[in-house]
């Protein structure tokens, strides 16, 4: 039997794509080793990125104008949403699809071979299995705890203040704090990107130190979240989707809302990778090179400059997958706002030019 489409991988991106293909009347085969597994990770994004077809009940919490700290506090003029992961999964129902609990071992043209030896064919095959870890790829890591909502801490998109006990000159990490609903809050120490990234044991110690410094005591019984995934390595094109298809934003690690927004486009056979989208992807990759090259002491200064930009430029860089002009304007404005000593380092790293200096300046996020 030949289906209209085979979707390999049923994480948020793959499941969203399969769901939208079914909504458009297509025959769908979906393959995943554990298709019924629950989603325990925390997914979040910007409200203005959500597609109209998404059930609003999947949003567990909404934060208007979240705070961000570099060396000082900023208010982000956007609405941030945190998903109820189980509701999100359940809303992307796959009724009518042929689902195979198996592992893909080969994708070739319109054919998929499974570990069991089963072979499926379809008019299209989409790989949504994510990205395999590799020492060559920069990763994001995090360690978080879930506490009661009465904890006196406001929602924080990023907080780079140096009260987490890290040694001077060590790769920095930030505090991410978001409500998970009416009763609980996730407090998470995050390494934005690193090659290698900080280990979760280091992040755990930093989180505990930071929370103690702010008068927040843990009981040791709090639910824990550990995060580790590559922020680069996906290949833009028609055969991949989600992280595997290059949807991960290399400077934030976000990919879920971008995949949700593009699911209809890809389901209908159009490309999510116009020339503008490919150009934006290349610019963001260059931005990651600059971020990885920053000395530790300059990270907070860098984000002060970023969050001082007009909201429309922040949005263009964080969310505008096809906004080439806005992305260029954001990068140009950010560069102009940086202190002069930082500009050469950012420029050479963005262009991929090795930095030559008498004194070696350690990178903030990578060796």
C-alpha positions, -999 to +999 in steps of 0.1 A: +000+000+000+013+034-010+003+064+013+003+100+003+029+107+029+051+089+055+062+109+085+092+095+103+092+106+140+063+116+162+077+144+183+059+178+182+070+186+147+063+152+132+030+148+150+018+183+139+027+175+103+009+142+103-021+158+120-024+185+094-019+160+065-049+141+079-069+173+082-063+179+045-076+144+036-044+127+029-035+091+037-007+091+063+017+065+076+036+075+107+066+057+121+081+060+156+096+035+181+073+047+209+044+064+192+023+065+224+050+080+247+039+110+267+057+143+263+074+154+295+095+183+281+084+219+285+075+235+252+070+273+249+070+301+223+055+334+213+018+338+210+020+356+177+036+326+161+008+302+168-013+290+138-050+296+138-059+259+136-042+251+170-066+244+199-062+273+223-067+249+252-031+236+247-018+268+262-011+262+300+001+297+308+005+331+292+030+357+302+025+393+290+058+412+285+082+388+303+113+402+319+149+397+306+181+405+324+215+413+310+232+437+333+198+454+338+162+445+334+143+447+301+106+441+293+099+422+261+069+437+243+055+403+233+032+377+248+049+344+257+030+311+260+039+278+277+022+247+264+005+219+284+026+192+268+001+164+272-028+185+259-006+196+229+001+160+221-035+149+224-048+178+203-026+166+174-047+135+171-037+109+144-071+093+139-071+076+105-033+073+102-015+040+099+009+041+129+039+018+131+058+013+164+091+006+147+125+023+141+135+037+107+168+024+095+168+038+060+150+065+040+155+062+003+136+084-022+099+074-015+107+043+005+112+037+042+128+006+056+122-003+092+142-023+117+116-051+115+123-054+078+090-038+068+092-015+038+067+013+033+063+035+002+046+068-003+044+098-026+064+118-001+086+109+029+094+134+056+120+129+082+110+145+115+132+124+138+152+153+152+190+156+152+214+130+166+239+143+191+275+148+180+306+165+195+307+186+163+274+202+171+267+230+196+241+220+221+217+236+246+216+221+281+194+229+311+185+217+346+153+227+361+130+221+391+092+226+393+081+245+424+048+259+437+035+291+421+036+310+454+074+312+449+083+349+448+099+351+414+085+368+383+085+351+348+120+354+333+128+348+296+165+351+304+183+362+335+221+365+331+228+380+365+259+365+381+244+351+413+246+314+404+281+308+419+299+304+386+336+312+387+347+344+370+356+335+334+336+303+334+310+297+306+279+315+317+243+303+321+210+320+327+179+315+347+147+307+329+115+310+350+080+303+336+047+293+350+035+258+339-001+265+349-020+280+378-001+262+405+035+255+394+066+273+381+096+259+362+130+273+374+157+263+350+194+270+348+203+270+311+234+269+289+221+287+258+246+270+235+280+253+238+304+230+221+307+214+245+277+226+265+277+227+303+268+195+319+235+192+338+254+185+371+271+219+368+238+236+360+221+218+389+247+233+413+244+267+398+206+266+400+207+256+437+232+284+444+212+310+426+179+301+443+195+301+477+209+336+469+174+347+462+159+332+493+142+302+476+147+270+495+141+236+478+129+205+496+147+180+473+114+165+463+106+188+434+101+173+400+132+177+378+136+185+341+169+178+323+175+192+288+201+184+262+197+188+224+217+201+194+209+237+182+225+231+148+228+203+123+193+203+107+193+206+069+168+229+052+149+212+024+117+194+014+126+160+030+131+171+066+108+189+091+112+203+126+147+201+140+158+176+114+147+201+087+166+231+101+137+246+121+157+250+153+166+286+160+204+284+166+204+314+190+175+302+212+169+265+206+133+271+198+117+250+170+082+238+181+062+270+173+080+274+140+071+238+131+035+243+141+033+274+120+048+257+089+029+224+092+001+234+068+025+246+042+045+214+042+014+192+044+001+208+012+033+201-006+048+236-007+082+244+005+089+260+038+123+270+025+120+299+001+152+317-009+145+343+018+141+315+045+174+299+034+191+333+036+177+339+071+188+305+082+224+313+070+223+346+089+212+329+121+239+304+118+264+332+115+248+348+146+254+315+165+291+317+156+293+352+170+274+341+202+298+311+207+328+334+204+318+360+230+340+362+261+321+353+293+321+388+307+305+402+276+274+379+274+252+401+296+263+432+277+255+415+244+219+407+256+215+442+270+221+455+234+197+429+219+168+436+243+173+473+239+164+470+202+129+480+190+104+451+195+099+447+157+136+440+153+137+416+182+108+397+167+124+397+132+155+380+145+137+356+170+108+346+148+110+359+112+119+327+094+114+345+060+120+381+071+154+386+055+152+424+056+142+424+092+169+399+102+196+420+084+182+452+101+182+435+135+218+423+131+230+457+119+213+475+147+226+451+173+262+454+159+260+492+161+248+491+197+276+469+209+306+485+227+335+490+203+358+463+218+331+437+211+325+446+175+356+432+160+351+399+178+315+397+167+323+406+131+351+381+127+332+353+143+301+361+122+321+360+090+340+328+102+374+345+102+398+332+129+407+358+155+444+365+160+454+382+192+485+382+214+463+373+244+439+344+240+403+355+251+383+325+262+350+319+246+319+322+267+303+290+256+328+268+239+365+257+241 
